[in-house]
Amino acid sequence: MLTLKYITEHTEEAVQRLAKKHFDGREAIEKVVALDKERKATQVQLDTTLAEINQASKQVGELFKQGRKDEADAIKNKTAALKESTKALSARMDELSKEMTDILLTVPNVPNDQVPEGNGADDNVVVRTGGNLEDLPKDALPHWELAKKYNLIDFELGVKISGAGFPVYTGQGARLQRALINFFLDEARNAGYTEIMPPTVVNAASGYGTGQLPDKEGQMYHAEVDDLYLIPTAEVPVTNIYRDVILNESELPIKNCAYTQCFRREAGSYGKDVRGLNRLHEFSKIEIVRIDTPEHSYQSLDEMIAHVESLVNKLELPYRILRLCGGDMSFTSSITYDFEVYSEAQKRWLEVSSVSNFESYQANRLKCRYKGADKKTVLCHTLNGSALALPRIVAALLENNQTPEGIRIPKALVPYTGFEWIK
């Protein structure tokens, strides 16, 4: 959530920066500014009334001491009326604060100056590429055919048990999943991240804290009886560890990682681009999360990008890193870098990670703060990234490493799988 200070002091700048995300924020922001002016005026009126009550109470005491009971009673009656007015003023203050918050929850984060202009995926900027494209034969199979050929993933059984988008991994396919999870977690721990095992359901406060609510309410699975949500990413529970927390600057940056199952309704997703593992309702993912100071958060972002890049390099996958344009960014992000790996069999790039800096946007919603050396309380910056999401990594590994002898396992994974080939 954008801070009230930023909106009131930089109103026109906020409107212009939001336009890069193709969000017309003028009406909402001007409404918030107007509400804030009324709130401040109401606060002055409330403070003045309370001062009058305090002064009157002192007068009543003095008048009673002097035996001037009638005058004292008259002032008491006036004070009673003033106290009733303070209740109304306090109630109006609460209404104004709630109305401002409700509006601000619908306003996305402003993009960083480095974010390029653009409408969608075609306008994203390629920052860097790496790895070698595989020279596969013309009859190379897509991963859903390879999964069937080698008994790795049963998509039809998943439909029987749960529905489309809930695959069942079997045999070497299940072992490959577990190997990737352990490999990614070990790499994160080696990079200094503390492993967390969080719940995979969260309350509404957690969803609002990281910005999934109200923006993506329709994309989350909701257990209505208990008012709990299945997490779309470990970002939600891990970042919410620091909701309503004041940290010491010496504790920052905080570096956490977590493996969880993730759940997304993906409503409206159809067609060839969602076949097989390309888009699922349930999948495994390792998330890295950082809580940092504003001065250091962009160094943290660079370190997180380097960490994810090291993973795709160790998996020997061809990849590219994109800086997302304003029109392709998420609601909460200030800047995002996407990692895509190339699927030679599908002849397309597959997104496997997003690494984002949210600056103070999530922290303001979370009330996640730290005390600096001057003892002042400051909003933290929050960052997160996939390191990595498994489905499309598995798809690329199967497709790019297929040979007439079977599917080759990258060397870095062999100690985790216990086998060098899928045959």
Buried (B, 14 or more C-beta within 10 A) or exposed (E): BBBBEBBBEBBEEBBEBBBBBBBEBBEBBEEBBEBBEBBEEBBEBBEEBBEBBEEBEEBBEEBBEEEBEEBBEEBBEBBEEBEEBBEEBBEBBEBBBEBBBEBBBEBBBBBBEEBBEBEEBEBBBEEEEEBEEBEBEEEBBBBBBBBBBBEBBBBEEBBEEEEEBBBBBBEBBEBBBEBBBBBBBEBBEEBEBEEBEBEBBBBBEBBBBBBBBBBBEEBBBBEEEEEBBBBBBBBBBBBBBBBEBEBEEEEBBBBBBBBBEBBBBBEEBEEEEBBBBBBBBBBBBBBBBBBBBEEBBBEBBEBBBEBBBEBBEBBBBBBBBBBBBBBBBBBBBBBBBBBBBBBBBBEEBBBBBBBBBBBBBBBBBBBBBBBBEEEEEBBBBBBBBBBBBBBBBBBBBBBBBBEEEBBBBBEBBBEBBEBEBBE
